[in-house]
Amino acid sequence: MAVKIVTDSTADIPPELARKLGITVVPLYVHFGSEAFKDGIDISADEFYRRLVGGQILPKTSAPSPGDIAAAYTSLSKESREIVSIHISSKLSATYSSALLGKEQAGKDYHIEVVDSCMATMGLGLLAVGAAHRANAGATLYDITDWVHHAISKTHVFGLVDTLEYLQKGGRIGKAQAFLGSLLQIKPIINIRDGEVHPVERVRSRKKGLERLGELATTFKAVQSLALFYSTNDEAVEEVAQHLGEAFPDVEIYRSRFGPVIGTYVGPGALGVALIEKD
């Protein structure tokens, strides 16, 4: 039986792609006051961003419980008991810790490798997708795990955000706090490095920011996978996609959307690019 791939909803993998590849996605939770929603299941992205922008309550997020993750593992028992479980950076969420405890709860009948991706959103998503392709091609659990660990160092995520307000209020601003206090019209470009959010540079307009995202991605001469994702403006995705399609004509560009959990921190108007370099 093929190795199964498990990840969490912060990977922002398009649902149809996850289904096609057989990736099990464990949802995190978004809370508006006393209301709790499973990310990507109980609340749509459109409804989430409507409430985020128009409401008075700033949402909070929480990791799945160990029991949630153990249940995902045991639900796969008829298909396989060999699982590679890849999760959001342990510096950004308790999900990785929950997965380790979930592995214990699942019991010794399962062979589960839990991996801290040191990533989020489609950086994590591309790792899970790459792992699933290898699992479906018959790779062993050890081969898949080795590939993921190797690919983490070659995975890059860059994001353009309209404001750092949501990262700051959500406590996930990391090293990008260096950008706080900038002029209001400055647009921050950030990346995820060593499991944390880091500042890259500041640009003076959204148009320039979109250009810089494309330029930053094309500094890598060869890539094996590529993704673009947005929170509330899908038209901007196509602008960057055209540039990247010319630079990497043989690479499929996945298109995705920041789900409610990641959207809590990047806010409306955000756009990102993720890639994995070739060796």
JOUR-V830307 format. One line per field, one symbol per residue. ss: DSSP state (H for helix, E for strand, L for the rest). phi: phi as a letter, one per 20 degrees, with the letter a starting at -180 (. if undefined). A space follows every 10 residues. Layout:
BEGIN
ss=???
phi=???
END
This chain:
BEGIN
ss=LLLEEEEEHH HLLLHHHHHH HLEEEELLEE EELLEEEEEL LLELHHHHHH HHHHLLLLLE EELLLHHHHH HHHHLLLLLL LEEEEEELLL LLLLHHHHHH HHHHHHLLLL EEEEEELLLL HHHHHHHHHH HHHHHHLLLL HHHHHHHHHH HHLLEEEEEE ELLLHHHHHL LLLHHHHHHL LLLLLLEEEE EEELLEEEEE EEELLHHHHH HHHHHHHLLL LLEEEEEEEE LLLHHHHHHH HHHHHHHLLL LLEEEEELLH HHHHHHLLLL EEEEEEELL
phi=.ffddcbcff flfggffffg emeedefecd cdmeedcfgm debfffffff ffeeeedefc cbfffgfgff fffffeffea ddcdddcggf edbefgffff ffffffnffd dcddceflcb lfffgfffff ffgfffenff gfffffffff fgfdeccccd dfbegffffe mdflffffef nfggefdedc bdblncecfd adcebfgfff ffgffffefe fbcdbbbcbb eccfffgfff fffffffcfe dfdfdbcffg ffggdemfme bbccbdfff
END
